[in-house]
Amino acid sequence: MNYINTLRDQVDAMLKGFVQALPSLAIALVILILTWLVAKGAVRLADRITGKAHIRNDLKALVETLIKLAVWIVGLLIALTVAIPSFTPAGAFAGLGIGAVAIGFAFQDIFENFLAGVLIMLRDKMQLGDWVDTEGISGTVEKITLRETHIRQFSGELTIMPNSMIFKNPVKIHTDQVERRFDIMVGVAYDTDLPEAEAAIMRALKSVDTIAHNRPVDAFAREFGASSIDFWVRWWVNTKEQNLFLVQRDVVYAIKRELDAAGIEIPFPYVTHTFKEDVPIKEMAASNDAA
């Protein structure tokens, strides 16, 4: 019977303690509600300030997230201090001890991606809408969060990459500059008058309205190919105003038209005869004699 009385006393003490703590819990709840309202207002204020500063959208999202996180941390600490009088922030940090180290190892990737996301947003390069190549993924940057980056490939697939992978590895940004240079190789027959071929290619480039004519266009006789002498043709495109693939199509059309008009041949690649291992030598000799 003593055990039953002891248990009853413990339950009564817990109930009395809970009733006594109700005012503190109510105040803590009010503090959390106020924290939510303050965080919401602080985000709106930050949005107005960053809107006037004309900064990037992903950086605006970073500022809003950090402000919201700071407000909630302060509000939670105040609410815990009110609800639990013995609680202090210093005591909580001291009490973590080895547990903080274990948590750090367990969430190492999350913290790493978080820090990488912050650094990616703070630097000027790789903005939303940029065409990038990284780790075999090519597409448009659609979204940057504190943990991951969304890249929409040109075939329509969405690739979600951890920020640490993008931060640690090389990233090629095709649209970093408004104007970008493109090039193709154009082969002409060996009996072609090369200055005439170069002039025809230059006429073709100048006739294409979609290339950037404020930049130079080039056509260099580059090398002796297997069946042609190859010209290295270069031009610039305004990536903000023109479709890169359509411009290249127009350039190819124009070069073919001008070479045809000048009577310059674009030869087929020279194909060497390859011997098949499964054909007996006698049969090959017989076929050559017959020919």
C-alpha positions in Angstrom: 0.0 0.0 0.0 3.0 2.3 0.6 3.9 2.0 -3.1 0.4 3.1 -4.1 0.4 6.1 -1.8 3.9 7.1 -3.1 2.7 6.8 -6.7 -0.5 8.8 -5.9 1.6 11.5 -4.3 3.9 11.7 -7.4 0.9 12.0 -9.7 -0.6 14.7 -7.5 2.7 16.6 -7.5 2.9 16.4 -11.3 -0.6 17.6 -11.7 0.0 20.5 -9.3 3.2 21.4 -11.1 1.5 21.3 -14.5 -1.3 23.5 -13.2 1.2 25.9 -11.7 3.1 25.9 -15.0 0.0 26.7 -17.1 0.4 30.5 -16.9 4.0 30.1 -18.0 3.0 27.8 -20.9 0.3 30.3 -21.9 2.8 33.1 -22.0 5.3 31.0 -23.9 2.5 30.2 -26.5 1.8 33.9 -26.8 5.5 34.6 -27.3 5.6 32.0 -30.1 2.6 33.6 -31.8 4.3 37.0 -31.5 7.5 35.5 -32.9 5.5 34.3 -35.9 4.0 37.7 -36.4 7.4 39.5 -36.0 9.1 37.1 -38.4 6.4 37.7 -40.9 6.7 41.5 -40.6 10.5 41.3 -40.7 10.4 39.3 -43.9 8.0 41.9 -45.5 10.3 44.7 -44.3 13.4 42.9 -45.7 11.5 42.4 -49.0 10.8 46.1 -49.3 14.4 47.0 -48.5 16.0 44.4 -50.9 13.4 45.4 -53.5 14.8 48.9 -53.5 18.4 47.6 -53.6 17.8 45.8 -56.9 19.6 42.6 -55.8 19.1 39.1 -57.3 16.0 37.1 -56.4 18.0 34.2 -54.9 19.9 36.6 -52.7 16.6 38.2 -51.6 15.4 34.7 -50.6 18.7 34.2 -48.6 18.2 37.5 -46.7 14.6 36.7 -45.9 15.5 33.1 -44.7 18.3 34.3 -42.5 16.1 37.0 -40.9 13.3 34.6 -40.4 15.7 32.1 -38.8 17.2 34.7 -36.5 13.8 35.9 -35.3 12.6 32.3 -34.6 15.8 31.4 -32.7 15.4 34.4 -30.4 11.7 33.8 -30.0 12.2 30.1 -29.1 14.9 30.9 -26.6 12.6 33.5 -24.9 9.7 31.0 -24.9 11.8 28.2 -23.4 13.1 30.6 -20.7 9.6 31.6 -19.8 8.1 28.0 -19.9 11.1 26.4 -18.1 12.5 28.9 -15.5 15.6 26.7 -15.0 16.4 26.9 -18.7 19.2 29.2 -19.9 20.7 29.5 -23.4 24.2 29.1 -21.9 23.2 26.0 -20.0 21.6 24.5 -23.1 24.8 25.0 -25.2 26.9 23.6 -22.4 24.6 20.7 -22.0 25.0 19.7 -25.6 28.6 18.6 -25.1 29.4 15.5 -27.1 25.9 15.4 -28.4 26.6 18.5 -30.5 29.6 16.7 -32.1 27.4 13.7 -32.9 24.8 15.9 -34.4 27.4 17.7 -36.4 28.7 14.5 -37.9 25.1 13.2 -38.6 24.1 16.4 -40.4 27.5 17.2 -41.9 26.1 17.0 -45.5 23.2 19.2 -44.6 25.4 21.9 -43.0 27.8 21.6 -45.9 25.1 22.1 -48.5 23.6 25.0 -46.4 26.9 26.8 -46.3 27.6 26.2 -50.0 24.1 27.5 -50.8 24.9 30.7 -48.8 28.2 31.2 -50.6 26.6 30.5 -54.0 24.0 33.1 -53.4 26.5 35.7 -52.2 28.7 35.5 -55.2 27.8 37.4 -58.4 28.0 34.5 -60.8 25.5 31.9 -61.8 22.2 33.7 -61.5 18.7 32.4 -62.2 18.1 31.8 -65.9 21.8 31.2 -66.7 22.8 28.3 -69.0 25.3 26.2 -67.1 27.3 23.0 -67.6 28.5 21.1 -64.5 29.2 17.5 -63.7 27.8 16.4 -67.1 24.5 18.3 -66.6 23.6 21.1 -69.0 20.6 23.4 -68.7 19.1 26.5 -67.2 19.3 27.4 -63.5 15.7 27.4 -62.4 16.0 27.7 -58.6 18.7 28.1 -55.9 17.8 27.2 -52.4 19.9 26.9 -49.3 20.4 23.2 -49.8 20.1 22.5 -53.5 20.1 24.0 -57.0 17.5 23.1 -59.6 18.7 22.9 -63.2 16.2 22.4 -66.0 17.8 20.5 -68.9 17.0 21.5 -72.5 15.3 18.1 -73.0 12.8 19.1 -70.2 14.1 17.0 -67.3 14.7 18.7 -63.9 18.0 17.9 -62.2 18.3 18.7 -58.5 22.0 19.0 -57.5 23.4 19.5 -54.0 24.9 22.9 -53.5 28.2 21.4 -52.3 28.6 19.6 -55.6 28.2 22.8 -57.6 30.4 24.8 -55.2 33.3 22.3 -55.3 33.3 21.5 -59.0 33.9 23.6 -62.1 30.8 25.3 -63.5 30.8 26.6 -67.1 28.4 29.6 -67.4 27.5 30.1 -71.1 25.4 33.2 -70.5 27.8 35.1 -68.2 28.3 37.6 -71.0 25.6 38.9 -73.2 27.5 38.2 -76.4 29.1 34.8 -77.0 31.3 33.5 -79.8 30.5 30.4 -81.8 32.5 28.5 -84.4 32.2 25.7 -86.9 34.6 24.0 -89.4 33.8 24.2 -93.1 35.7 22.0 -95.6 36.3 22.8 -99.2 37.9 20.7 -102.0 41.6 20.7 -102.5 41.4 22.2 -105.9 39.5 25.3 -104.6 41.0 28.8 -104.8 41.3 29.4 -101.1 41.1 33.2 -101.1 37.9 32.9 -103.1 36.5 30.4 -100.6 37.4 32.6 -97.7 35.7 35.6 -99.4 32.6 33.5 -100.0 32.4 32.5 -96.4 32.9 36.1 -95.3 30.1 37.2 -97.6 27.8 34.6 -96.1 28.6 35.7 -92.5 27.9 39.3 -93.3 24.6 38.4 -94.9 23.2 36.8 -91.7 21.3 39.5 -89.8 21.0 37.6 -86.6 24.7 37.5 -85.7 26.3 40.4 -83.7 27.8 42.6 -86.4 29.4 44.9 -83.8 31.9 42.0 -83.3 34.4 40.7 -85.9 33.7 37.6 -88.0 36.5 35.3 -89.0 37.3 32.6 -91.5 40.7 31.0 -91.2 42.2 28.2 -93.3 43.0 26.0 -90.4 44.2 22.5 -91.5 44.6 19.9 -94.3 41.8 17.4 -93.7 41.5 13.8 -95.1 39.4 15.1 -98.1 39.2 18.8 -97.7 41.0 22.0 -96.5 39.1 23.1 -93.4 38.2 26.7 -92.6 37.6 27.7 -89.0 34.6 30.0 -89.1 33.8 32.2 -86.0 31.0 34.7 -85.2 29.3 36.3 -82.2 25.7 36.1 -81.0 23.7 38.2 -78.6 22.4 35.5 -76.3 19.7 37.8 -74.8 18.1 38.6 -78.1 18.8 35.6 -80.4 18.3 31.8 -80.3 21.7 30.3 -80.6 20.6 27.3 -82.6 18.6 29.3 -85.0 21.6 31.6 -85.6 23.8 28.7 -86.3 21.3 27.3 -88.7 21.2 30.6 -90.6 25.0 30.7 -90.8 25.2 27.1 -92.2 22.5 28.0 -94.8 24.3 31.2 -95.8 27.7 29.5 -96.2 26.2 26.6 -98.2 24.4 29.1 -100.5 27.5 31.3 -101.1 29.8 28.3 -101.8 27.3 26.9 -104.2 27.0 30.3 -106.0 30.8 30.4 -106.3 31.0 26.9 -107.6 33.0 25.7 -104.6 32.6 22.1 -103.7 32.1 20.8 -100.1 33.5 17.3 -100.5 32.4 14.2 -98.8 34.8 12.7 -96.2 37.3 10.3 -97.8 36.5 6.8 -96.6 39.4 4.3 -96.6 38.8 0.7 -97.3 38.8 -1.5 -94.2 39.5 -5.2 -94.4 37.1 -7.5 -92.6 38.7 -10.2 -90.6 36.1 -12.8 -91.4 36.8 -12.6 -95.2 39.4 -15.1 -96.4 42.4 -13.6 -98.2 41.8 -15.8 -101.3 38.2 -14.5 -101.7 39.5 -10.9 -101.4 42.1 -11.6 -104.1 39.5 -13.2 -106.3 37.2 -10.3 -106.0 40.0 -7.9 -106.8 40.9 -9.9 -109.9 37.3 -9.8 -111.0 37.2 -6.1 -110.6 
